[in-house]
Amino acid sequence: MTTSVRDGRPPSEAIAGLLAAIAIFVGALELVYRPFRLAPAALILALIATVMSREQPRTIPIAYAMIGICFVVGAALQVWTKHPLF
């Protein structure tokens, strides 16, 4: 006997969580590769996740914080090591 229990959450919540996680990953990549190219992509992913979700109270703000912090630190590292910003 197998029963399936649905948790009542729409599939868009799972997609929004996945998009927020991808935005966090892309935001972390700003530390090592051209932050001015990756920041807009990460922000677009986080904005789409924000519009899709109503029940992601922690993941999406973490994504925005990660993108902002990694942008500033990544840009500083790129300037300090004399690598191109974009």
Contacts in CASP RR format, 6 or more apart in sequence:
PFRMAT RR
TARGET T0000
AUTHOR 0000-0000-0000
METHOD contacts of the structure
MODEL  1
MTTSVRDGRPPSEAIAGLLAAIAIFVGALELVYRPFRLAPAALILALIAT
VMSREQPRTIPIAYAMIGICFVVGAALQVWTKHPLF
9 55 0 8 1.000
12 52 0 8 1.000
12 53 0 8 1.000
13 52 0 8 1.000
13 53 0 8 1.000
13 54 0 8 1.000
13 55 0 8 1.000
13 56 0 8 1.000
15 52 0 8 1.000
16 48 0 8 1.000
16 49 0 8 1.000
16 50 0 8 1.000
16 52 0 8 1.000
16 53 0 8 1.000
16 56 0 8 1.000
16 60 0 8 1.000
17 49 0 8 1.000
17 53 0 8 1.000
17 56 0 8 1.000
17 59 0 8 1.000
17 60 0 8 1.000
19 45 0 8 1.000
19 46 0 8 1.000
19 48 0 8 1.000
19 49 0 8 1.000
19 52 0 8 1.000
20 45 0 8 1.000
20 46 0 8 1.000
20 49 0 8 1.000
20 53 0 8 1.000
20 56 0 8 1.000
20 59 0 8 1.000
20 60 0 8 1.000
20 62 0 8 1.000
20 63 0 8 1.000
21 59 0 8 1.000
21 63 0 8 1.000
22 45 0 8 1.000
23 42 0 8 1.000
23 43 0 8 1.000
23 45 0 8 1.000
23 46 0 8 1.000
23 49 0 8 1.000
23 63 0 8 1.000
23 66 0 8 1.000
23 67 0 8 1.000
24 59 0 8 1.000
24 62 0 8 1.000
24 63 0 8 1.000
24 66 0 8 1.000
24 67 0 8 1.000
26 38 0 8 1.000
26 41 0 8 1.000
26 42 0 8 1.000
26 45 0 8 1.000
26 67 0 8 1.000
27 38 0 8 1.000
27 39 0 8 1.000
27 42 0 8 1.000
27 66 0 8 1.000
27 67 0 8 1.000
27 68 0 8 1.000
27 70 0 8 1.000
27 71 0 8 1.000
28 66 0 8 1.000
28 70 0 8 1.000
29 38 0 8 1.000
30 38 0 8 1.000
30 39 0 8 1.000
30 42 0 8 1.000
30 67 0 8 1.000
30 70 0 8 1.000
30 71 0 8 1.000
30 74 0 8 1.000
31 70 0 8 1.000
31 73 0 8 1.000
31 74 0 8 1.000
31 77 0 8 1.000
32 74 0 8 1.000
34 78 0 8 1.000
34 83 0 8 1.000
34 84 0 8 1.000
34 85 0 8 1.000
34 86 0 8 1.000
35 70 0 8 1.000
35 71 0 8 1.000
35 74 0 8 1.000
35 75 0 8 1.000
35 78 0 8 1.000
35 85 0 8 1.000
36 75 0 8 1.000
36 85 0 8 1.000
36 86 0 8 1.000
37 86 0 8 1.000
39 67 0 8 1.000
39 68 0 8 1.000
39 71 0 8 1.000
42 63 0 8 1.000
42 67 0 8 1.000
43 67 0 8 1.000
45 63 0 8 1.000
46 60 0 8 1.000
46 63 0 8 1.000
46 64 0 8 1.000
46 67 0 8 1.000
49 56 0 8 1.000
49 59 0 8 1.000
49 60 0 8 1.000
49 63 0 8 1.000
50 60 0 8 1.000
53 60 0 8 1.000
75 85 0 8 1.000
78 84 0 8 1.000
78 85 0 8 1.000
79 85 0 8 1.000
END
